[in-house]
Amino acid sequence: MRFAAGVLALSVTALAQAPSQAPSQAPAQAPSSQAPSSQAPSQAPSSQAPSSQAPSSRSAAQVAADRALEYLVTTQHPDGSWGSRSPDSMFDSQFAGETYYCWQVGAHCLATMALRRAPQTPARRVVLDKAVRWVVKAQMPLRGNHWDNDAVWAWLYGTVALTELAADPRFQGDDWRMPVAARGKEFVAWLAMNQVPNGGFGYYDDAPFTKIPKWGTSFATSAVVPALGLALALGWLADEQTLLRAASYVKRCRLPNGAYEYDLNPIPRLRGGESINNVKGSLGRIQVSNWALHLAKDPDTTIDRIRIGVQQFFEHHEFLQVARMRPIPHEAYYQNAGYFYFFGHFYCSQAIQLLPQVEREEFHAQLRPYIVAAQRPDGSFCDFQNTSYMTTSSTAFSAMALLSGLEPAAK
């Protein structure tokens, strides 16, 4: 499989154009608790437009996105950061001390991405500038100990955020270009040094513990594949093989049923029953992996495959719903974890944007209520343990998912 870096660079550059208008200021409304139907949509949009007050409507998505963005604006720390570098929950007390800072940096990068993608207002621009200044100057997150390499989350979303910033006209002036590029190169370099031998990226290691970790996951790898394509075009990534090996890792995780293995195994682990590698345990991984491989110009990741994956997301959505906010990872059916929820919804929105224009709105109309109904009174979202880093990440993922359905993506 050959990665078309030039084509990807054009698509990401188009995504990064600065918005020209502020969002409309529709009156706030309480989110509905009514869950949408899990029936897969037809390939053509419905002729009956939803009410402007319905959770599936564009206006409801705009209100929810504005409230989420306002939460990010008002919770930014004076130094420009979000979250905490200390453990917020006893459930997280077993991790390395450095890991909480790594999660903070990852959450910060997601919040930066959400504000960068949002229509600009004066308040949002001030907050975005402070966020960029913080991330280009902050201490580089590092591996916490022999088994805990959660720094990968910071390097991964640091790479995604900085490549998007590099393509944004607002950050191409002399004051921004060099600091963004310097920090982006650092994130990419640390990722490349921690690529596992079979091509993936992961956040833990198994004994015997080694400098280069040995365990990766399909979803962590998928999330950064398109950004690595842009990093290659920017000259931040020196070795194209890093990118090709990552894309190959994701593709080798694909199973005949359309699911993606959690992590790559020589013999796929699909043993029946409530396996995490069943489609019902792979709903978010299907979206991010299909999205990444399609942008990597994998000929087997067709529009039909992406559409089927999106339909599977809605058909089996209840297995994500039942896992949200459960405090113990992988305790729900099919080993779903709470933190799969908003990650999965964001990448489902990205997969929808790859479909033909005529199909997108109906799929987004199915996606919106699951997000809008989960918004909290202060505008935030959370899907796991209610920590500062998870709340910031969930809110950013949700805002970006809603915004994706308000503007058509480039074909």
C-alpha positions in Angstrom: 0.0 0.0 0.0 1.4 3.4 -1.0 0.6 6.5 1.0 -0.3 9.5 -1.1 1.2 12.2 1.1 0.7 15.0 -1.4 -3.1 14.4 -1.7 -3.5 14.2 2.0 -1.6 17.4 2.5 -4.0 19.2 0.2 -7.0 17.8 2.1 -5.7 18.7 5.5 -4.6 22.2 4.3 -8.2 22.8 3.1 -9.5 21.7 6.5 -7.2 24.2 8.2 -8.4 27.4 6.5 -9.4 30.0 9.0 -13.2 30.5 9.2 -14.5 33.8 7.9 -17.5 34.2 10.1 -18.5 33.8 13.8 -21.1 31.2 14.6 -24.7 32.2 14.8 -25.9 32.9 18.3 -29.0 30.8 18.6 -30.7 30.6 22.0 -29.5 27.8 24.3 -31.7 24.8 24.8 -31.7 21.9 27.1 -30.4 18.7 25.5 -33.0 16.0 24.9 -32.7 12.7 26.6 -34.4 11.0 23.7 -32.0 8.6 22.0 -32.2 8.4 18.2 -33.2 5.4 16.3 -30.5 2.8 15.6 -31.9 2.1 12.2 -29.3 2.6 9.5 -30.1 5.4 7.1 -30.7 5.1 3.5 -28.1 6.3 1.1 -30.2 9.3 0.1 -31.3 12.0 2.6 -34.8 12.2 3.9 -37.1 14.7 2.2 -38.6 15.7 5.6 -36.4 18.3 7.3 -36.2 18.0 11.2 -37.5 20.7 13.4 -35.0 23.4 14.2 -35.3 22.4 17.9 -34.8 18.7 17.4 -31.5 17.3 18.8 -30.8 16.0 15.2 -31.0 19.5 13.7 -28.1 21.7 12.6 -29.3 24.5 14.9 -29.2 22.2 17.9 -25.7 21.1 16.9 -24.6 24.7 16.6 -26.0 25.6 20.0 -24.3 22.6 21.6 -21.0 23.3 19.9 -21.1 26.9 21.0 -21.7 25.9 24.6 -18.9 23.4 24.5 -16.5 25.9 23.0 -17.6 28.5 25.6 -16.7 25.9 28.3 -13.2 25.6 26.8 -12.9 29.4 26.7 -13.9 29.9 30.3 -11.9 26.9 31.8 -8.5 27.8 30.2 -5.9 28.4 32.9 -4.1 31.8 33.0 -1.0 30.2 31.6 -3.0 29.0 28.5 -3.3 25.4 29.4 -6.2 23.1 30.4 -6.5 20.3 32.8 -4.2 19.2 35.6 -0.9 17.5 35.7 -1.9 15.7 39.0 -4.2 12.7 39.4 -7.8 13.8 39.7 -9.2 10.3 40.6 -8.1 7.5 42.9 -9.0 5.2 39.9 -5.9 6.7 38.2 -3.6 6.5 41.1 -1.6 3.5 39.8 0.0 5.4 36.9 3.5 6.9 36.7 3.7 10.5 38.0 4.6 11.8 34.5 1.5 10.3 33.0 -0.9 12.9 34.4 1.1 15.6 32.7 1.1 13.5 29.4 -2.7 13.3 29.6 -2.9 17.0 30.3 -0.8 17.8 27.2 -2.9 15.4 25.1 -6.2 17.1 26.3 -4.7 20.5 25.8 -3.9 19.6 22.2 -7.4 18.4 21.6 -8.9 21.6 23.0 -6.5 23.6 20.8 -7.7 21.6 17.8 -11.4 22.3 18.6 -10.8 26.1 18.9 -8.7 26.1 15.8 -11.5 24.4 13.8 -14.3 26.6 15.2 -15.6 29.8 13.6 -13.5 32.6 15.0 -14.7 35.1 17.6 -12.5 37.6 19.4 -12.7 35.6 22.6 -11.9 32.3 20.9 -9.0 33.8 19.1 -7.4 35.1 22.3 -7.8 31.7 24.0 -6.4 29.9 20.9 -3.4 32.1 20.7 -2.7 31.5 24.4 -3.1 27.7 23.9 -0.6 27.7 21.0 1.9 29.7 23.0 1.6 27.2 25.9 2.0 24.1 23.8 5.1 25.3 21.9 6.9 26.3 25.1 5.7 23.6 27.6 8.0 20.9 28.9 8.0 18.0 26.5 6.1 15.0 28.0 8.2 11.9 28.4 7.7 8.2 29.1 6.7 7.7 32.8 8.4 4.4 33.7 9.2 0.9 32.4 5.6 -0.1 31.5 3.7 3.2 31.3 4.3 5.1 28.1 1.2 7.3 28.1 3.4 10.0 26.7 2.3 8.6 23.3 -1.1 10.3 23.7 0.6 13.6 24.1 3.0 13.0 21.2 0.2 11.7 19.0 -2.3 14.6 19.5 0.6 17.0 19.6 1.5 15.8 16.1 -2.1 16.2 14.9 -2.6 19.6 16.5 0.8 21.1 15.3 0.4 19.8 11.7 -3.1 21.4 11.6 -1.7 24.7 13.0 1.1 24.7 10.4 -1.5 24.6 7.6 -3.6 27.4 9.2 -3.0 30.8 7.6 -3.4 32.5 11.0 -0.2 30.7 12.3 2.1 31.1 9.3 3.5 34.5 10.3 7.0 34.9 11.5 6.0 35.0 15.1 4.3 31.6 14.8 5.8 29.6 12.0 9.1 28.7 13.6 7.9 27.8 17.1 5.1 25.7 15.7 7.5 23.9 13.4 10.1 23.3 16.1 7.6 21.8 18.5 5.9 19.8 15.8 9.2 18.3 14.8 9.7 17.3 18.5 6.4 15.6 18.7 7.0 13.7 15.4 10.5 12.7 16.5 9.3 11.2 19.8 6.6 9.3 18.1 9.0 7.9 15.5 11.4 6.8 18.2 8.6 4.9 19.9 7.1 3.2 16.9 6.8 -0.5 17.8 8.7 -3.0 15.6 5.5 -4.1 13.7 4.6 -0.5 12.9 2.0 0.6 15.4 1.9 3.1 18.3 0.9 2.1 21.8 1.0 3.5 25.3 2.2 0.6 27.4 4.9 -2.0 27.2 5.2 -5.6 28.3 8.0 -7.4 30.0 10.8 -7.6 29.2 10.7 -3.8 29.1 12.7 -2.2 26.3 13.6 1.3 25.2 11.5 0.8 22.0 8.1 -0.4 23.2 6.6 -3.6 21.7 2.9 -3.1 21.9 0.6 -0.9 19.7 -3.1 -0.4 19.1 -5.0 0.1 15.9 -6.9 3.2 17.2 -3.8 5.1 18.5 -2.0 4.4 15.2 -5.0 5.3 13.0 -5.5 8.6 14.8 -2.0 9.9 13.8 -1.6 8.3 10.3 -3.1 11.3 8.4 -1.0 13.8 10.5 2.1 11.8 9.7 1.3 12.3 6.0 1.2 16.0 6.5 4.4 15.9 8.7 6.1 14.2 5.8 5.0 16.9 3.4 6.2 19.6 5.8 9.6 18.0 6.2 9.1 17.2 9.9 9.2 13.4 9.2 12.4 12.3 7.6 11.6 8.6 7.0 8.6 7.8 4.8 8.8 4.2 6.1 7.5 5.4 9.5 4.3 6.4 7.8 4.0 3.4 5.6 4.6 1.0 8.4 1.9 2.7 10.6 -0.7 2.5 7.8 0.2 -1.1 7.1 -0.2 -1.9 10.8 -3.7 -0.5 10.8 -4.7 -2.4 7.7 -3.4 -5.7 9.1 -5.7 -5.2 12.1 -8.7 -5.3 9.9 -10.9 -8.5 10.4 -13.2 -10.1 7.8 -16.3 -8.8 9.7 -15.2 -5.2 9.2 -14.0 -4.8 12.8 -10.4 -3.9 13.7 -8.4 -5.7 16.3 -7.6 -3.8 19.4 -4.0 -4.6 18.8 -2.3 -6.6 16.1 -1.8 -10.3 16.7 -0.3 -13.0 14.4 -3.5 -15.0 14.9 -6.5 -12.6 15.1 -8.2 -12.8 18.5 -11.8 -13.3 17.5 -13.1 -16.1 19.6 -16.8 -15.5 19.5 -18.9 -14.3 22.4 -18.3 -10.9 23.9 -14.9 -10.4 22.3 -13.5 -6.8 22.1 -12.7 -7.6 18.5 -16.4 -8.3 17.7 -17.9 -5.4 15.6 -19.9 -4.4 18.8 -16.6 -3.9 20.6 -14.9 -2.2 17.7 -17.4 0.6 16.8 -15.0 3.5 17.4 -12.0 1.7 16.0 -13.9 1.0 12.7 -14.4 4.7 12.2 -10.9 6.0 12.9 -9.2 3.1 11.0 -11.4 3.4 7.9 -10.9 7.2 8.0 -7.2 6.9 8.3 -6.8 4.2 5.6 -9.0 6.0 3.1 -6.9 9.2 3.5 -3.8 7.0 3.1 -5.2 6.0 -0.4 -5.6 2.3 0.6 -7.5 0.9 -2.4 -9.5 -1.5 -0.2 -10.9 1.2 2.1 -13.7 2.2 -0.3 -16.6 4.5 0.2 -18.8 1.4 0.5 -16.7 0.1 3.3 -16.8 3.4 5.1 -20.6 3.6 4.7 -21.0 0.1 6.1 -18.8 1.0 9.1 -20.9 4.1 9.8 -24.1 2.0 9.6 -22.6 -0.5 12.0 -21.9 2.4 14.4 -25.5 3.3 14.6 -26.9 -0.3 14.5 -24.9 -1.3 17.6 -24.6 2.1 19.3 -26.2 0.8 22.5 -22.9 -0.9 23.4 -21.1 2.4 23.5 -24.0 4.1 25.4 -24.0 1.5 28.2 -20.2 1.9 28.7 -20.2 5.7 29.0 -19.1 6.9 32.5 -18.4 3.4 33.8 -15.3 4.0 36.0 -13.5 0.8 35.2 -12.0 0.3 31.8 -13.5 -2.4 29.6 -16.1 -3.6 32.1 -19.0 -3.1 29.7 -20.3 -5.6 27.1 -17.8 -6.5 24.4 -15.1 -4.9 26.7 -16.1 -1.4 25.7 -14.7 1.3 27.8 -16.2 4.7 28.7 -13.5 6.6 26.9 -14.4 4.9 23.6 -17.5 7.1 23.5 -16.6 10.6 22.4 -13.4 9.4 20.6 -15.7 7.1 18.5 -18.3 9.8 17.8 -15.6 12.3 16.6 -14.1 9.8 14.2 -17.5 8.7 13.1 -18.1 12.3 12.1 -14.8 12.3 10.2 -15.8 9.1 8.4 -19.2 10.6 7.5 -17.4 13.6 5.9 -15.7 11.1 3.5 -19.1 10.0 2.1 -20.7 11.6 -0.9 -22.2 15.0 0.0 -25.8 13.9 -0.6 -25.5 11.3 2.2 -23.8 13.3 4.9 -26.6 15.3 6.5 -28.7 12.2 7.2 -25.9 10.5 8.9 -24.9 13.6 10.9 -28.6 13.9 11.9 -28.3 10.4 13.5 -25.0 11.3 15.2 -26.0 14.6 16.8 -28.6 13.5 19.3 -26.1 11.0 20.9 -23.8 14.0 21.5 -26.3 16.7 22.3 -28.1 14.6 24.9 -24.9 14.0 26.8 -24.0 17.6 27.2 -23.9 18.8 30.8 -25.4 22.1 32.2 -22.1 23.9 32.1 -21.6 23.0 28.4 -19.0 20.3 29.0 -19.0 16.6 28.1 -17.4 13.6 29.8 -17.4 9.8 29.2 -14.9 8.5 31.9 -14.2 9.2 35.5 -14.9 13.0 35.3 -11.3 14.0 35.6 -10.1 17.3 34.2 -8.1 15.7 31.4 -11.1 13.5 30.3 -13.6 16.3 30.5 -11.4 18.6 28.4 -10.8 15.8 25.9 -14.5 14.8 25.7 -15.6 18.4 25.3 -13.1 19.0 22.5 -14.0 15.7 20.7 -17.8 16.6 21.0 -17.4 20.1 19.7 -15.3 19.0 16.7 -17.8 16.2 15.9 -20.7 18.7 15.9 -18.8 21.3 13.9 -17.9 18.6 11.3 -21.6 18.2 10.5 -22.1 22.0 10.0 -19.8 22.4 7.1 -19.2 20.1 4.1 -15.8 18.7 3.8 -13.8 18.9 0.5 -14.5 16.0 -1.8 
